[in-house]
Amino acid sequence: MSETAVTADGAGQPVLALCGGIGGAKLALGLYHTLPPGRLAIAVNPGDDFEHLGLSVSPDLDTVLYTLSGLADPVRGWGRKDESWNFMAALRELGGETWFQLGDRDLAMHVERTRMLRAAITLSQAVASAAQELGIAAQIMPATDDRLRTVVLTDEGELPFQSYFVERRAAPRVRGLRYDGAEKAQPTPRLLETLASTKLRAVIICPSNPYLSIDPMLAMPALRESIAHCAAPVIAVSPIVGGRAIKGPTAKIMTELGVPVTNRSIAKHYGDLIDGLVVDFADRRDADGIDVPVCATPTLMESLADRKRLAEEAIRFADEIASR
Ligand code: FO1
């Protein structure tokens, strides 16, 4: 493992992270604490967004907002810490829909976002406003302001993402995925500008679920194209450690889709889009068949120090690739 400080040469250059919810937000937090203020842009998966109880809910964006502002619940990973659940209890008394838990404090985010979207404010602007109010010195953006929704094709039929993931606890067998609206959706202008910048230092694909969290974004042809043509190195951090997923149903889904649960599959999945893959140190001898440079380093992120260390290593690896 290198001891090189990340603040060496490219300190002033921005880094773009692509991320989903809980797992991705951990590395995003490490990057946030590693880079100088204002040097991190994060494009977040909008495929989990949905309308619930009349509100516009953006779970992955909120997970990133709460994580970077220090408001996230450290145990659940989603929602806010010090939460109370009076709204849910009252809703239950009325026989309302309670399978998706909205905490009292979290509710404010959904109400305010819904108000803004109804006032023709874009999702990007709503998120930028929340980030500013919460004192976050990073650009957090949805990958698109257009409607893009993940639909899971299961042995029980097609399920909207949250029905599959939360209501059905990711139990149905996955046969495939569809990203509704992705063909027509346009990446946000800010995201395209970031990718087109000659100053961009690196694109880091966080160890989020490739199928559920990253592919919805990559399913937009214009985003895939601009990542493929960006001047900066693109690296992915594998969500697989020793044949298992770091978090969530990634391994289960890969198995159900007939994909071996290996880092090689992750490299193959991202294909030409990536210039390097970060894998866990435990898998250092298992790089066979991966045809991009591999960096082996501990990828489990339990503490903030783990997150920062992985962030530093990912940036160092990207800088090394750029200098080749
Ligand atoms: N995940 C759950 O497993 N159960 C919930 O009731 C739940 C509520 C919830 C509310 C707001 C929010 O921002 C996220 C919430 N999540 C919940 C997490 C979320 O649905 C998923 O973890 C992500 O969509 C997957 O990245």
Residues whose N, C-alpha, C, O or C-beta is under 5 A from the ligand:
A	BS01	FO1	G21 I22 D48 S58 P59 D60 D62 W78 G79 W99 F100 Q101 V166
